[in-house]
């Protein structure tokens, strides 16, 4: 107790000197616990604002990378709007950051003579700066979340870019190797070589990269080059087979042309018999078959020579086109030559027994009439009328056979037309019933 009383009894000057001694010789003035408490709170507010500033700056940097990813790939209005929104957010971030820096610069929390009121004011401003930074950070986070679809699409395209470019390069190499292999078989493949050479500038642009030409454009170019290179490779691989096929077609079409020349020479006797036994209407349309057949065969043989020259020069598209022309000429000739013999056979058959043709046509009409009445008490006029007309037309055709020199060809064309009409009616009925009508 005595020591305590002794301490209390110390002079005022000595008591004022004690804080300096306990502070280890420092010069900070002592203002009491309240000032130090306010200083500590202000420092905590400063640290919290600094953390908020750092988080916002980091988030902005990360989001800028996302925006750059999107703009590198996407030129749509949605992408342009995202850039504009990010720039607007950037201005708000700058404003909040500026207020934070001003608040930090305005208050020296390490001052020895910092008063409690100044520390409290500093804490208020720094807390407000922190809140402003946090609010902008939340806006930035929401904006970042909204970029999900655009960013996903952009990242997908970027992920496709490198593999696509590599596929294009590998495709060009494969096409080049395929052409080399073809040349070893003494086939030139000049057109394929020209197509491959035309891809050279495209490869240069691919090597220059997406930074210069844009991601979408580079991706599209890589895919196009890969497709064309693959087409060249496949065609080069098939070239020996194509050459053998053209050689085979040349031989086959020459043989066919020779056979048609022989058959065309047999048309005149057929026409003579037609003229002798039947009225003019039965054969007039066949009068020019021999001359036309001979001309077609002559043209086909000329085209065959041109095709052979194209094959020898390894002009494969020309050879293929010429052989197609030859085939068309020979098909036309074959049909016209066959038509004369078929005409004679049909006229012979109907002259000998017209009843067979009549019965065949009547059966078709009756079958259609039964179908039209199925499930009905009276036929639909749309079906009954053409069938009734067909009956009348057949009777007229039969009547035309009476007389000394009947036109059997007219009779045959009429019965065939009747059967075609009946077939259309049957098809219509089945279609309507099948459709639920």
C-alpha positions as CSV (number, residue, x, y, z in Angstrom):
1,X,0.0,0.0,0.0
2,X,2.8,2.3,0.8
3,X,4.3,2.0,-2.7
4,X,0.9,2.8,-4.2
5,X,0.6,6.0,-2.2
6,X,4.1,6.9,-3.1
7,X,3.3,6.5,-6.8
8,X,0.2,8.6,-6.6
9,X,2.1,11.3,-4.9
10,X,4.5,11.8,-7.7
11,X,4.6,15.4,-9.1
12,X,2.5,16.2,-12.2
13,X,5.6,16.7,-14.4
14,X,6.9,13.3,-13.6
15,X,3.5,11.8,-14.3
16,X,3.4,13.4,-17.8
17,X,6.9,12.1,-18.5
18,X,5.9,8.5,-17.9
19,X,4.2,7.7,-21.2
20,X,7.3,8.7,-23.1
21,X,9.4,6.4,-21.0
22,X,7.0,3.5,-21.4
23,X,6.9,4.1,-25.2
24,X,10.5,3.4,-25.5
25,X,11.6,6.9,-26.3
26,X,9.1,7.6,-29.2
27,X,7.8,11.0,-29.9
28,X,4.0,10.2,-30.6
29,X,1.8,12.4,-28.5
30,X,-0.6,10.6,-26.1
31,X,-4.2,11.4,-26.7
32,X,-5.8,8.6,-24.8
33,X,-7.5,5.3,-25.8
34,X,-10.3,6.8,-27.9
35,X,-8.0,8.3,-30.5
36,X,-6.0,5.1,-30.8
37,X,-9.3,3.1,-31.2
38,X,-10.5,5.4,-33.9
39,X,-7.0,5.1,-35.6
40,X,-7.3,1.3,-35.5
41,X,-10.8,1.4,-37.0
42,X,-9.8,3.7,-39.7
43,X,-6.8,1.5,-40.5
44,X,-9.1,-1.5,-40.7
45,X,-11.4,0.4,-43.0
46,X,-8.4,1.3,-45.2
47,X,-7.3,-2.3,-45.3
48,X,-10.8,-3.5,-46.3
49,X,-11.0,-0.8,-49.0
50,X,-7.6,-1.9,-50.3
51,X,-8.8,-5.5,-50.4
52,X,-12.0,-4.5,-52.3
53,X,-9.8,-2.4,-54.7
54,X,-7.6,-5.4,-55.4
55,X,-10.5,-7.8,-55.9
56,X,-12.2,-5.4,-58.3
57,X,-9.0,-4.9,-60.3
58,X,-8.4,-8.6,-60.5
59,X,-12.0,-9.3,-61.6
60,X,-11.8,-6.5,-64.2
61,X,-8.5,-8.0,-65.6
62,X,-10.1,-11.4,-65.8
63,X,-13.2,-10.2,-67.5
64,X,-11.2,-8.1,-70.0
65,X,-9.6,-11.4,-71.1
66,X,-13.1,-12.9,-71.6
67,X,-14.2,-9.8,-73.6
68,X,-11.1,-10.0,-75.8
69,X,-11.8,-13.7,-76.4
70,X,-15.3,-12.9,-77.5
71,X,-14.3,-10.0,-79.8
72,X,-11.6,-12.1,-81.4
73,X,-14.2,-14.6,-82.6
74,X,-17.7,-13.0,-82.6
75,X,-18.7,-10.0,-84.6
76,X,-22.4,-10.2,-83.9
77,X,-24.5,-7.4,-82.5
78,X,-24.7,-9.2,-79.2
79,X,-20.9,-9.3,-79.0
80,X,-20.6,-5.6,-79.9
81,X,-23.2,-4.8,-77.2
82,X,-21.1,-6.8,-74.6
83,X,-18.0,-4.7,-75.5
84,X,-20.0,-1.5,-75.1
85,X,-21.4,-2.6,-71.7
86,X,-17.9,-3.6,-70.5
87,X,-16.6,-0.1,-71.5
88,X,-19.5,1.5,-69.5
89,X,-18.6,-0.6,-66.5
90,X,-15.0,0.3,-66.9
91,X,-15.9,4.0,-66.5
92,X,-17.8,3.3,-63.3
93,X,-14.8,1.2,-62.1
94,X,-12.5,4.2,-62.8
95,X,-14.8,6.5,-60.9
96,X,-15.0,4.2,-57.9
97,X,-11.2,3.6,-58.0
98,X,-10.5,7.4,-58.2
99,X,-12.7,8.0,-55.1
100,X,-10.8,5.3,-53.2
101,X,-7.4,6.7,-54.1
102,X,-8.6,10.2,-53.1
103,X,-9.8,8.9,-49.8
104,X,-6.4,7.1,-49.1
105,X,-4.4,10.1,-50.1
106,X,-6.5,12.5,-48.0
107,X,-5.8,10.7,-44.7
108,X,-2.5,10.0,-43.2
109,X,-3.3,7.5,-40.5
110,X,0.3,7.3,-39.3
111,X,0.4,10.9,-38.2
112,X,1.5,11.3,-34.6
113,X,-1.0,14.1,-34.0
114,X,-4.0,12.3,-35.6
115,X,-7.0,13.3,-33.7
116,X,-10.0,11.0,-33.0
117,X,-12.3,13.1,-35.1
118,X,-9.9,12.9,-38.1
119,X,-9.6,9.2,-37.7
120,X,-13.3,8.8,-37.6
121,X,-13.8,10.9,-40.7
122,X,-11.1,8.8,-42.5
123,X,-12.9,5.6,-41.5
124,X,-16.2,6.9,-42.8
125,X,-14.7,7.9,-46.2
126,X,-12.7,4.8,-46.6
127,X,-15.7,2.6,-45.7
128,X,-17.8,4.5,-48.3
129,X,-15.0,4.0,-50.9
130,X,-14.9,0.2,-50.0
131,X,-18.7,0.0,-50.4
132,X,-18.5,1.8,-53.8
133,X,-15.9,-0.7,-55.0
134,X,-17.9,-3.6,-53.7
135,X,-21.1,-2.4,-55.5
136,X,-19.2,-2.0,-58.8
137,X,-17.7,-5.5,-58.2
138,X,-21.2,-7.0,-57.9
139,X,-22.2,-5.3,-61.2
140,X,-19.1,-6.6,-62.8
141,X,-19.9,-10.2,-61.5
142,X,-23.4,-10.0,-62.8
143,X,-22.1,-8.8,-66.2
144,X,-19.6,-11.6,-66.3
145,X,-22.3,-14.2,-65.6
146,X,-24.4,-12.8,-68.5
147,X,-21.4,-13.4,-70.9
148,X,-21.7,-17.2,-70.4
149,X,-23.3,-18.1,-73.7
150,X,-21.1,-15.7,-75.8
151,X,-17.9,-16.8,-74.0
152,X,-18.8,-20.5,-74.4
153,X,-19.4,-20.1,-78.1
154,X,-16.1,-18.1,-78.5
155,X,-14.1,-20.6,-76.5
156,X,-15.6,-23.5,-78.5
157,X,-14.4,-21.8,-81.7
158,X,-11.0,-21.1,-80.3
159,X,-10.7,-24.7,-79.2
160,X,-11.6,-25.8,-82.8
161,X,-9.1,-23.4,-84.4
162,X,-5.7,-25.1,-83.8
163,X,-7.0,-28.6,-84.7
164,X,-8.7,-27.3,-87.8
165,X,-5.5,-25.5,-89.0
166,X,-3.5,-28.7,-88.4
167,X,-6.1,-30.8,-90.3
168,X,-5.8,-28.4,-93.2
169,X,-2.0,-28.7,-93.2
170,X,-2.1,-32.5,-93.0
171,X,-4.7,-32.6,-95.7
172,X,-2.5,-30.6,-98.1
173,X,0.4,-32.9,-97.3
174,X,-1.7,-36.0,-98.0
175,X,-3.0,-34.6,-101.3
176,X,0.6,-33.8,-102.4
177,X,1.7,-37.3,-101.5
178,X,-1.2,-38.8,-103.4
179,X,-0.3,-36.8,-106.5
180,X,3.3,-37.9,-106.3
181,X,2.1,-41.5,-106.2
182,X,-0.1,-41.0,-109.2
183,X,2.7,-39.5,-111.2
184,X,4.8,-42.6,-110.5
185,X,2.2,-44.5,-112.6
186,X,2.9,-42.2,-115.6
187,X,-0.4,-40.3,-115.1
188,X,0.1,-36.5,-115.0
189,X,-3.1,-35.3,-113.1
190,X,-2.5,-31.8,-114.3
191,X,-5.9,-30.5,-113.3
192,X,-5.5,-31.9,-109.8
193,X,-2.0,-30.4,-109.5
194,X,-3.5,-27.0,-110.5
195,X,-6.2,-27.3,-107.9
196,X,-3.6,-28.1,-105.3
197,X,-1.4,-25.2,-106.3
198,X,-4.3,-22.8,-106.0
199,X,-4.5,-23.7,-102.3
200,X,-1.0,-22.4,-101.7
201,X,-2.1,-18.8,-100.9
202,X,-4.7,-20.2,-98.5
203,X,-2.0,-22.1,-96.6
204,X,0.1,-18.9,-96.4
205,X,-2.9,-17.1,-94.7
206,X,-3.3,-20.0,-92.4
207,X,0.3,-19.8,-91.4
208,X,0.0,-16.0,-90.8
209,X,-2.5,-16.9,-88.1
210,X,-5.9,-15.8,-86.7
211,X,-4.4,-12.6,-85.2
212,X,-4.0,-11.2,-88.7
213,X,-7.0,-12.7,-90.4
214,X,-9.5,-13.2,-87.6
215,X,-10.6,-16.4,-85.9
216,X,-13.9,-17.0,-87.8
217,X,-12.3,-16.4,-91.1
218,X,-9.3,-18.5,-90.3
219,X,-11.5,-21.3,-89.0
220,X,-13.7,-21.2,-92.2
221,X,-10.5,-21.1,-94.4
222,X,-9.0,-24.1,-92.6
223,X,-12.1,-26.2,-93.0
224,X,-12.4,-25.2,-96.7
225,X,-8.8,-26.1,-97.4
226,X,-9.2,-29.4,-95.6
227,X,-12.2,-30.3,-97.7
228,X,-10.6,-29.4,-101.0
229,X,-7.4,-31.1,-100.1
230,X,-9.3,-34.3,-99.2
231,X,-11.2,-34.1,-102.5
232,X,-7.9,-33.8,-104.4
233,X,-6.5,-36.7,-102.4
234,X,-9.5,-38.9,-103.1
235,X,-9.6,-38.1,-106.8
236,X,-5.9,-38.7,-107.1
237,X,-6.3,-42.1,-105.5
238,X,-9.1,-42.9,-108.0
239,X,-7.3,-41.7,-111.0
240,X,-5.7,-45.0,-112.1
241,X,-9.1,-46.6,-111.7
242,X,-10.7,-43.8,-113.7
243,X,-8.2,-44.3,-116.5
244,X,-8.9,-48.0,-116.6
245,X,-12.7,-47.3,-116.6
246,X,-12.3,-44.8,-119.5
247,X,-10.3,-47.4,-121.5
248,X,-13.0,-50.0,-120.9
249,X,-15.8,-47.6,-122.0
250,X,-13.9,-46.7,-125.2
251,X,-13.8,-50.3,-126.2
252,X,-17.4,-51.0,-125.1
253,X,-18.8,-48.0,-126.9
254,X,-16.9,-48.8,-130.1
255,X,-18.3,-52.4,-130.1
256,X,-21.8,-51.0,-129.5
257,X,-21.5,-48.5,-132.3
258,X,-20.5,-51.3,-134.7
259,X,-23.4,-53.4,-133.6
260,X,-25.8,-50.5,-134.1
261,X,-24.4,-49.9,-137.6
262,X,-25.4,-53.5,-138.4
263,X,-28.9,-53.2,-136.8
264,X,-29.6,-49.9,-138.5
265,X,-29.0,-51.6,-141.8
266,X,-31.9,-54.0,-140.9
267,X,-34.4,-51.2,-140.5
268,X,-35.1,-50.8,-144.3
269,X,-36.4,-54.3,-144.7
270,X,-38.7,-53.8,-141.7
271,X,-40.0,-50.5,-143.2
272,X,-40.6,-52.2,-146.5
273,X,-42.8,-54.8,-144.8
274,X,-44.7,-52.1,-142.9
275,X,-45.4,-50.2,-146.1
276,X,-46.5,-53.3,-147.8
277,X,-48.9,-54.6,-145.2
278,X,-50.2,-51.6,-143.3
279,X,-51.7,-48.2,-144.0
280,X,-49.3,-45.2,-144.0
281,X,-50.4,-43.9,-140.6
282,X,-48.8,-47.1,-139.1
283,X,-45.3,-46.3,-140.3
284,X,-44.9,-42.7,-141.5
285,X,-43.3,-41.5,-138.3
286,X,-40.5,-44.2,-138.8
287,X,-39.6,-43.0,-142.3
288,X,-36.4,-41.3,-141.3
289,X,-35.1,-43.9,-138.8
290,X,-32.4,-45.4,-141.2
291,X,-30.9,-42.0,-142.2
292,X,-31.0,-40.7,-138.6
293,X,-29.5,-43.9,-137.2
294,X,-26.7,-43.8,-139.7
295,X,-26.0,-40.1,-138.8
296,X,-26.1,-40.8,-135.1
297,X,-23.6,-43.6,-135.4
298,X,-21.3,-41.5,-137.6
299,X,-21.4,-38.7,-134.9
300,X,-20.8,-41.2,-132.2
301,X,-17.7,-42.6,-134.0
302,X,-16.3,-39.0,-134.4
303,X,-16.8,-38.4,-130.7
304,X,-15.1,-41.7,-129.9
305,X,-12.0,-40.5,-131.7
306,X,-12.1,-37.2,-129.8
307,X,-12.5,-39.1,-126.5
308,X,-9.6,-41.3,-127.4
309,X,-7.4,-38.2,-128.1
310,X,-8.5,-36.7,-124.8
311,X,-7.6,-39.9,-122.9
312,X,-4.2,-40.1,-124.6
313,X,-3.6,-36.4,-123.5
314,X,-4.9,-37.4,-120.0
315,X,-7.6,-34.7,-120.2
316,X,-9.9,-36.8,-118.0
317,X,-12.9,-34.5,-117.7
318,X,-13.0,-34.0,-121.5
319,X,-12.8,-37.7,-122.1
320,X,-15.5,-38.4,-119.7
321,X,-17.8,-35.8,-121.2
322,X,-17.2,-37.0,-124.7
323,X,-18.0,-40.6,-123.8
324,X,-21.3,-39.4,-122.2
325,X,-22.2,-37.7,-125.5
326,X,-21.4,-41.0,-127.4
327,X,-23.5,-43.0,-125.0
328,X,-26.5,-40.6,-125.4
329,X,-26.2,-40.8,-129.2
330,X,-26.1,-44.6,-129.2
331,X,-29.0,-44.8,-126.8
332,X,-31.1,-42.6,-129.1
333,X,-30.2,-44.7,-132.1
334,X,-30.9,-47.9,-130.2
335,X,-34.4,-46.7,-129.3
336,X,-35.3,-45.6,-132.8
337,X,-33.9,-48.8,-134.4
338,X,-35.8,-50.9,-131.8
339,X,-39.0,-48.9,-132.4
340,X,-39.2,-50.0,-136.0
341,X,-39.0,-53.7,-135.2
342,X,-41.2,-53.3,-132.1
343,X,-43.8,-51.6,-134.3
344,X,-43.9,-54.4,-136.8
345,X,-44.2,-57.0,-134.0
346,X,-47.1,-55.2,-132.3
347,X,-49.0,-54.6,-135.6
348,X,-48.5,-58.2,-136.5
349,X,-50.0,-59.3,-133.1
350,X,-53.0,-57.0,-133.2
351,X,-53.7,-57.8,-136.9
352,X,-53.7,-61.5,-136.1
353,X,-55.8,-61.2,-132.9
354,X,-57.2,-57.7,-131.9
355,X,-59.4,-59.4,-129.3
356,X,-56.5,-59.9,-126.9
357,X,-55.9,-56.1,-126.8
358,X,-59.6,-55.4,-126.4
359,X,-59.9,-57.9,-123.5
360,X,-56.9,-56.5,-121.8
361,X,-58.3,-52.9,-121.9
362,X,-61.8,-54.0,-120.9
363,X,-60.4,-55.9,-117.9
364,X,-58.6,-52.7,-116.8
365,X,-61.8,-50.6,-117.0
366,X,-64.0,-53.2,-115.2
367,X,-61.4,-53.6,-112.4
368,X,-61.4,-49.8,-112.0
369,X,-65.2,-49.7,-111.9
370,X,-65.3,-52.3,-109.2
371,X,-62.8,-50.3,-107.1
372,X,-64.9,-47.1,-107.6
373,X,-68.0,-48.9,-106.3
374,X,-66.3,-50.5,-103.3
375,X,-68.1,-49.3,-100.2
376,X,-70.5,-47.0,-102.2
377,X,-74.0,-47.3,-103.6
378,X,-73.2,-44.8,-106.3
379,X,-69.8,-43.9,-107.8
380,X,-68.1,-40.6,-107.3
381,X,-68.7,-38.5,-110.4
382,X,-65.0,-37.6,-110.5
383,X,-64.3,-41.3,-111.0
384,X,-67.3,-42.4,-112.9
385,X,-67.1,-39.8,-115.7
386,X,-63.5,-40.6,-116.9
387,X,-64.3,-44.4,-116.7
388,X,-67.5,-43.9,-118.7
389,X,-65.5,-41.9,-121.3
390,X,-63.0,-44.6,-121.4
391,X,-65.7,-47.2,-122.2
392,X,-66.9,-45.0,-125.1
393,X,-63.4,-44.4,-126.4
394,X,-62.6,-48.1,-126.4
395,X,-65.8,-48.8,-128.4
396,X,-64.8,-46.2,-131.0
397,X,-61.4,-47.8,-131.2
398,X,-62.9,-51.2,-131.8
399,X,-65.2,-49.8,-134.5
400,X,-62.2,-48.3,-136.3
401,X,-61.0,-51.8,-137.1
402,X,-64.0,-52.4,-139.3
403,X,-63.3,-51.8,-143.0
404,X,-60.9,-53.0,-145.6
405,X,-57.6,-51.3,-144.3
406,X,-57.9,-50.6,-140.6
407,X,-55.4,-48.3,-138.9
408,X,-54.1,-50.8,-136.4
409,X,-51.6,-48.3,-135.0
410,X,-54.4,-45.9,-134.2
411,X,-56.2,-48.7,-132.5
412,X,-53.2,-49.6,-130.4
413,X,-52.5,-46.0,-129.3
414,X,-56.1,-45.5,-128.4
415,X,-56.3,-48.6,-126.2
416,X,-53.0,-47.7,-124.5
417,X,-54.4,-44.2,-123.8
418,X,-57.5,-45.7,-122.3
419,X,-55.5,-47.9,-120.0
420,X,-53.4,-44.8,-118.9
421,X,-56.6,-42.9,-118.1
422,X,-58.0,-45.8,-116.1
423,X,-54.7,-46.2,-114.2
424,X,-54.8,-42.5,-113.2
425,X,-58.4,-43.0,-111.9
426,X,-57.3,-46.0,-109.9
427,X,-54.3,-44.1,-108.4
428,X,-56.6,-41.2,-107.5
429,X,-59.1,-43.5,-105.7
430,X,-56.4,-45.3,-103.7
431,X,-54.7,-42.1,-102.8
432,X,-57.9,-40.6,-101.5
433,X,-58.9,-43.7,-99.5
434,X,-55.4,-44.1,-98.2
435,X,-55.5,-40.4,-97.0
436,X,-58.7,-40.9,-95.0
437,X,-61.0,-39.2,-97.5
